[in-house]
Amino acid sequence: MPECPHCGKWFRSNKGLKQHITKVHTVDTPVGRVFDPSTLDPIGAMERRAKRAKRRKW
Protein backbone atom coordinates (compact mmCIF):
# COMPACT_ATOMS: atom_id res chain seq x y z
CA MET A 1 0.00 0.00 0.00
CA PRO A 2 1.48 3.35 -1.00
CA GLU A 3 2.07 5.99 1.67
CA CYS A 4 2.10 9.74 1.17
CA PRO A 5 5.68 10.95 1.75
CA HIS A 6 4.40 14.32 2.98
CA CYS A 7 1.74 13.46 5.56
CA GLY A 8 2.00 9.68 6.07
CA LYS A 9 -1.52 8.84 4.92
CA TRP A 10 -1.99 5.38 3.33
CA PHE A 11 -3.83 4.63 0.10
CA ARG A 12 -5.08 1.51 -1.64
CA SER A 13 -3.54 2.40 -4.99
CA ASN A 14 -0.87 4.57 -6.55
CA LYS A 15 -3.58 6.42 -8.45
CA GLY A 16 -5.25 7.40 -5.18
CA LEU A 17 -1.91 8.58 -3.81
CA LYS A 18 -1.24 10.71 -6.89
CA GLN A 19 -4.70 12.28 -6.68
CA HIS A 20 -4.18 13.02 -2.98
CA ILE A 21 -0.82 14.71 -3.57
CA THR A 22 -2.25 16.77 -6.44
CA LYS A 23 -5.29 17.93 -4.48
CA VAL A 24 -3.83 18.37 -0.99
CA HIS A 25 -0.14 19.13 -1.32
CA THR A 26 -0.09 21.50 -4.31
CA VAL A 27 -1.51 24.95 -4.94
CA ASP A 28 -2.49 26.76 -8.14
CA THR A 29 -0.31 29.69 -9.15
CA PRO A 30 -0.18 31.76 -12.33
CA VAL A 31 2.86 29.68 -13.34
CA GLY A 32 1.08 26.34 -12.71
CA ARG A 33 0.66 23.91 -9.84
CA VAL A 34 3.50 23.94 -7.31
CA PHE A 35 4.20 22.09 -4.08
CA ASP A 36 2.78 23.76 -0.94
CA PRO A 37 5.15 23.25 2.03
CA SER A 38 2.49 24.39 4.52
CA THR A 39 0.67 21.07 4.04
CA LEU A 40 3.47 18.97 5.53
CA ASP A 41 2.59 17.11 8.73
CA PRO A 42 5.64 15.18 9.99
CA ILE A 43 4.25 14.64 13.51
CA GLY A 44 0.93 13.31 12.22
CA ALA A 45 2.83 11.06 9.81
CA MET A 46 4.91 9.62 12.64
CA GLU A 47 1.77 8.98 14.72
CA ARG A 48 0.03 7.22 11.81
CA ARG A 49 3.10 5.06 11.13
CA ALA A 50 3.34 4.09 14.82
CA LYS A 51 -0.35 3.24 14.94
CA ARG A 52 -0.08 1.16 11.78
CA ALA A 53 3.01 -0.66 13.07
CA LYS A 54 1.16 -1.43 16.30
CA ARG A 55 -1.74 -2.97 14.36
CA ARG A 56 0.54 -5.20 12.28
CA LYS A 57 0.82 -8.75 13.46
CA TRP A 58 4.31 -10.16 13.22
C-alpha positions, -999 to +999 in steps of 0.1 A: +000+000+000+015+034-010+021+060+017+021+097+012+057+109+018+044+143+030+017+135+056+020+097+061-015+088+049-020+054+033-038+046+001-051+015-016-035+024-050-009+046-065-036+064-084-053+074-052-019+086-038-012+107-069-047+123-067-042+130-030-008+147-036-022+168-064-053+179-045-038+184-010-001+191-013-001+215-043-015+249-049-025+268-081-003+297-092-002+318-123+029+297-133+011+263-127+007+239-098+035+239-073+042+221-041+028+238-009+052+232+020+025+244+045+007+211+040+035+190+055+026+171+087+056+152+100+042+146+135+009+133+122+028+111+098+049+096+126+018+090+147+000+072+118+031+051+111+033+041+148-004+032+149-001+012+118+030-007+131+012-014+163-017-030+144+005-052+123+008-088+135+043-102+132 
